[in-house]
């Protein structure tokens, strides 16, 4: 058994580690294809990412997504470009990101910056044999007066012509959405690109939003959060928003908005890192931050379709003699004993539960958590869940046998060491025949 006591630094914190999956690693990618094929991903690029040297690589990654049957809508920001134009032309701007007041001069620069960025994206798509089009499919109304301040030419999305966008996608055309919308009179209004991505995700029923930023992911108190539930993030935004890095705050707010309106998952990824987009989508660990609705992190009973994943998950622990070797056939034969922990539909932990008839005793075994997810309380959750299931089925005590993780069971889960004689006769024989000399630990189910 293992829950782990050490955790490697998140991949996004070290560019050299962003090699989990390469475009050539077909086995790594293809296992995800049935899940994502035909779904819509909203990919939102900050203006600074379009200007980054890795931008051309991101377009290749987008071409890979399209080749796998994933539908893509691109949204771009212009923060860096409008700042550069402002300095070049010596024209002050009233707001950089489209979330504050937009005066006439700022809107004019925003239109010019948007045109340039959209063209760069279309140029890059053409270089990868992809068709793209800029649309006027977003309608907006002026934001109006907020807290006594006239927002002037800043808009709020009123309507998205989803039928038109879906028709483009059906015709293998990638919609390119600038951070501009059109008012009732047809004139331009500026909108925040993070918000626009969330609005598009709701209208198009997208599966994911992927924000590509110059940040490792969602930073809270300068620490990267590889995963966070929408409930925890909402509380953070309410109680202590200043602890969220300033450049992440808008994305955090709109991630909550998107999930609340039906988008299951939102990712925040460093777009400057080579292969970061593919690594985030096509690996269990990812390289940025996953923000998920609560139903996308769960413990559930394993099924036969999980056998291969459980076998692969535990293979490394078997080699280190932390777990007893079990073949795929053995796992399948006893699949009703297994529970698995999922994040974003990926199995990252497992545990078994065996009940001994007439003994009011249950045994927890095969506890394993992927090393990337160590020190996040997942192992403890698995043990607690197994204990709850055992109690519901009449057990009053549980036991665990461990050669290397007995400290986890005693210090974290509240088990105490016991004599092997508490094991049922048949289990005691298996214990002695194994020669592993594992410690026997027990806990009362209260």
N, C-alpha and C positions, 0 to 999 in steps of 0.2 A: 504494500500500500504506500501511496505517497501523496502528500499535499504540497510538498516543496517548502523550502525555507529561504530560497534565494530567487531573485527575479532579475533577468537581464534588462538593461535599459531599453525603453521603447525604441522600436526601429526608427521612428521619425526623428528621434533625438540625435541620431548618428547617421549621416548620409551614406557612410560606407556600408551600413547594414541593410540598406534598402535593396536587397537582392533576393527577397523571399521567393518571388516568382518572376520569371523573365518571359518576354513575349514568346520565346521559343519553348517554354516549358508547357507543352500542350496538355500533359496529364494534369498539371496543376490548374490550368484554366478550364479545360473541357468538363470537369466535374460540376462546374457552376453553370454551364450553358443551358441545360434543361430548365434550371430555376429562373434564369434571367431572360431567356429568349422571348422576344415579342414584347418585353416590358419597356416602359419609357423612363429614361434617366434624364433629369435636368442637371446639366453641368454648367456651373456658374464660375466664370473666370474673373478674378480681380483684374483691373487694368494693369497693375504691376506684373501680373503673371503673363499677360499678352506681351509685355515689353521684355520679359525675361528670356535668357538664352535657351531655357528648356522648353519654350513654347512650341517649337517645331516638333519636339519629341512628344508633347502632349497630343498634338494633332495626329501623330502616328498611332498613339494609344486609342484615340477616338475612332480612327479607321479600323483598329482591331475590334472595338466594341461593335461597330456597324457590321463588320464581316461575320460576327457571331450572332447576328439577328437582334441586337439590342438597339432600340430606338433612342435617338439622342436629340435633345433640344439644347442649344447653347445660349447662355445669357452672359453678357459681359458688363463689367464696370468700366469706369473711365477716371477714377480718382487720380492716378498718377498723371495721365495725359492732360487732364484739365489744369492740374497744378503747373505742369510744364508750359502749357499755352499761356496761362496767366502770367508766369514769369517772363516768357518770351515777348509777349505783347504789352507787358506792364499794365494789365487790366486786373484790378482786384476782383476776387470772387467772393460771393456771399456764403457759399457752402461747397465743400469738396465732394461729399458722397451722396448728395441727393436726398438727404434726410432732414435738412433744415431749410432755411429760406433760400429760394432761387430768384434772384433778380434778373432783369432783362439781359444784362451783360454776361452773367454767369450762364444763362440758358443758351446764349449765342455761342459761347465757348464750348458748352456741353454738346451742342449739335455738331460742331466742328470736330471735337474730340471723338464723339461717337462714330461719326462718318469714317474717321481714320482707323479706329480700332475695328469696326465692322469690316472694313476693306481688308485689313491685315488677316482677319479670320477667314474671309472668303478666299483670299489668296492662298492661305495655308491649306484650306480644304481642297482647293483645286490642285495643289501640288500632291495631294494624296488621293486624287481621283474621286473626290467626294463633291456632291452638289450641295450648295447652300444658298439661302435666300434671306434677305432682310425684309421684314414685314412691317405693316402698319396695323397689326391685328390687336393691339392693346389700346383700349379706350380708357380715358381717365377723367376725373373731375378735379378742379383745383382743391388743394388741401384746405384752403380757407384760413381762418384765424384760430390759432392754437395758443392758449394761455395769453391772449391779448396781442399776439404777434401775427401779422399777416404773412403767410408762407408764400405769397405771390405766385410764382410760376412752378411751384412744386405740386405734383399731382398725386392722387391716390387712385389705384386701379378700380375702375367701375365694371369693366366687362372685357373678357378675352374671347376672341373669335376662335373657339377651340375647333370647330368644324374645319375651318380653313387650315389651321396648323396641323390637324390630324390628316388632312388631305395631302399636305406637303410630305409628311412623314410616310404616308402610304406610297407616295411616288418616289421614295428613296431620296428625298431632299431634306437637308438638315436646316431647320429654322434657326436663324441667328437673331437674337433678341437684344436690341440696344436698350439702355436705361432711359428710354424716352417713351412717352405715350401721347395720345392725341385726344384733345378735349372735344366737347360738343360742337365747337366751331371749326374743328379740324386743325387747330393750331397745336404746337408742341407743348408738352409739359414734361418736366423732369421727374423721374421716379428713381427710387433707390434700387439698385440691382439685386441686393439680397432679398428685399421684399418682393421684387418682380419674380424671382426664382420660386419663392413660396407660393405666390399667386398662380403661376403657371403650373406648378406641381398639383395644386388643388384642382384647377380647371381640367387638366389633362389626365388626372388620376395617376400620376407618376409613382413609381415604386421607390425612387431615391432622388434626393438632391445631393449633389456633390459640390461643395464649395472649394474651389482651388485658390489658395491664399499664400501669402509669403510668411505664414506661421506654421509651426509643426503640427498644429491642430488646435483644439480648444485648451487654452491655458487658464488655469485658475490658481491664483497665488503663485504664478510663474511655473506651475507644474502642469505637464501635459496629462490630460485625462483621456486615455485610450477609448473608454466607453463611459457613457453616462446616460441614465434614464431621463426621460422628459420630466418626470416628477421631481427628480433631484435638481435638474437644471432650472426648472421653473422656480423652485424654492430659492435657489442661488440668485436668480435674477431679482427676486422679490426682496430677499433679506440682505444680500451683499453683492450688488452688481459690480461694484468697483473692484472686486477681487478677480473679475474676469478681465483678461487683457483687452485693452481698448479696441484693437483691431478685430477682436473676436466677438465683441459684444453684439453688434448688429446681426451677425450670423447666428449667435445663440438665441436672440430674440425671435428671429424669423424661423429658426429650426423648431422652436416651440410652437410657433404659429402653424408651420407646415404639418407637424405631427398632429396637432389638435384638429386640423382640417382634413386628415386622412392619409397623409404621406407617412408610410411606416418607418422610414429610416432617413436620416440626414448625416452626411459625412463632411468633416472639415479636414482638408488634406493640404499638405505643403506642395504647391504646384511647381516649386523650383527643383524638386528632386526627381532624378531620372527614374522612370517606371513607377512613380508614386501612385498614379491613377490606377494602373492595373494591379499593383500590389494591394491597394486598399480594397478593391472590388473582389479580387480573385485569391484571397488568402484568409485564413481564419484570424490571424493576428492583426492584419491591416498595418498601416503606417501612420495614420492620423487619429482622428476621433470619430467614433460612431455614437450618434445620439439616437436613441431608440424609444419607441412606445413600449410600455411595460410588458405587453404580450409578446415582445420579441426577445425577452430573456426569460427562460422558464426551465423548470425541471419537469420531465415527463417520463412515462414508462417507455422503455425501448421497444422497438418493433423489429421484425426480421430485416427490413431494409437498412437498419442501423448496424447490422453485424459487421460488415466490412469496415465501417468507420470506427467501431469500437476496437476491433482487432488492430487497426492501424494506429489508433490513439494510444493504446497500451503497450505497443511493441517495444518502445524504448525503455519503459520501466521493467519489462520482462528481462531485457538484456542486462539491466543493472541489478537484477535479482530483487527488485522491490516488489514485484508481483509474480505470482505463479503463472507459468506459461499455459495459455489456453489457445487451442486451435480455433479457426473460424467455425469448424463443425461443432466444437464444444460450446462456443459462445451461442451459436444458433440454437443448439439443443436446450440451453438454459436461458434463452433470451427473456423469458418472463421474470427472471430474477434481476434484470438490469434496469437501472434508471439513468437517464442522461441529462446533462445540462446544456442548453442551447443559448447561444448569443447570435442574433441575426441569422437564425436557422442553421448555424454551424455547431456541431457537437464539440464541446471543449472539455468535458469532464464526464465521468461515469462512476457508478457505484453499484454493487449488488446487495440484495437483501434476501437472506434465506431464513425461513421459519422452521423450527423444529417442533413437530406435532407432540402435544402432551407435555412439553417442557416449559411453556410460557417464555421461551427463549428464541431470540433471533440473532443472526450473525450478519454483520456488515463486512463486505469484502470488495476487492478489485477497485478500491477508491483511487482515482487518478485524475489529476488536473493538468492540462497543458502548461508547461513551464512559463509561458508568456503571461498566464493568468494567475500565477502564484501571488500570495499575499493580498488577495482581494476578498477573502472570506468565502470563496466558492466551495472549498473543501468542507468547511464547517457547515455551510448550507446543505450540502449533499448528505452529510452525516445526520443533521437535524431532520431533514426531510425523510430519510430512510427510517429514523427512529419514530417519526410521526406515523409513517405507514405501518411499521411494526406494531405500534401501540393500537392502531385502529383494528389490527387483525388479532389482537388478544395477547400480544407479548408484554411482559412486564420488565424484562431485562434484555439488553443487547450486548453482544461481545464482538470484539475485533481482534484479529491476529495480525501482528506487525513485526517485521524484522528491522525496519529502518525508520518508521514514522511513529513509533510509540509515543514520542514526545509531543507530537501534534495531538494525538488522541487524549493524552493526559492533561497537557497544559492548555489546549485550546477547546477541546470538546468535553472535558470533565470526566473522562474515564479513569478508573483505578485499576492497578495491576491485580490479577487474580491467579489462582492456581489452575493448571490445565484440567484438573478434575471436574471443573464446572461444565466442561464440554460433554455433549451427549456421547454415548459409547461409540457410535459409528464415526462421529467427527473426531473423537480422540484418537481413534486408530489411524485415520487419515493424517492427523497432525503428527503422530509419532513416525509413521511411515515416510513422511516427507523429508525428515531430517533437517528442517529449516530452523528448528528451535526458536520459533517466533514467540514473542511475548503475548500473553493472553490478557486482554483488557476488557473491563466490563463497566456497564453503566445502567442504573435503574431508570426505567421510563416513568416519569412522574407526570 
